[in-house]
Amino acid sequence: RPVVIDDQIVARPMMYVALSYDHRLIDGREAVGFLIRVKECIENPERMLLEV
């Protein structure tokens, strides 16, 4: 997938993440917040280990 890095377009592999949940129990806002946190932990595992 093309992405911009240092003002250049380069090909990078991308990972897609989806979440299935029961909207009667969990509001979409909480589900999206959880996915954002998962994304941050995958992109910066050292932050997860240090809990920053």
N, C-alpha and C positions, 0 to 999 in steps of 0.2 A: 504494500500500500504506500502511495507517495505521502511523505511528510516533509515539512520544512525544518531544516536544522542549519543554523548559522547562515541564513539567507540562501540556502541551496535546497533544491528539491531532491530528496534521496528516497530510495525504496527501503521500507522497514516492515518487519513482520508485525502484525497486530493481533491481539487476542480479544475476542468478543466474550462478554460476560452477560448472562441474563439471569433473572431471578423470578421464580414463580411463587406467588403467595396468595392467600385468601384475603381479598379486599374487605371482607366482613370483619376480619380480625386485626389486620394490619393496614394502616393508612399508607398510601403510596409515598408520602413524604418520608416516612420512616424507612421504607424499603429502599428508596433512592439514597438516603443518607447512609444506609448500610453498604450499598454497592459502592458509593464514593469512598468509604473507609477501606473496603476491600481493595479497590483500585490503588489507593494511596499506599497501602501495605505492600502490595505487589511491586509498585514502582520504587518504593523506598523501604526495603526490609530493615535497614538499620534503624530507622525511626520507630518501627514497630517494636524492635528489640529494646530500644531505649525508652519507649513509650513517650515520645516527644510530640 
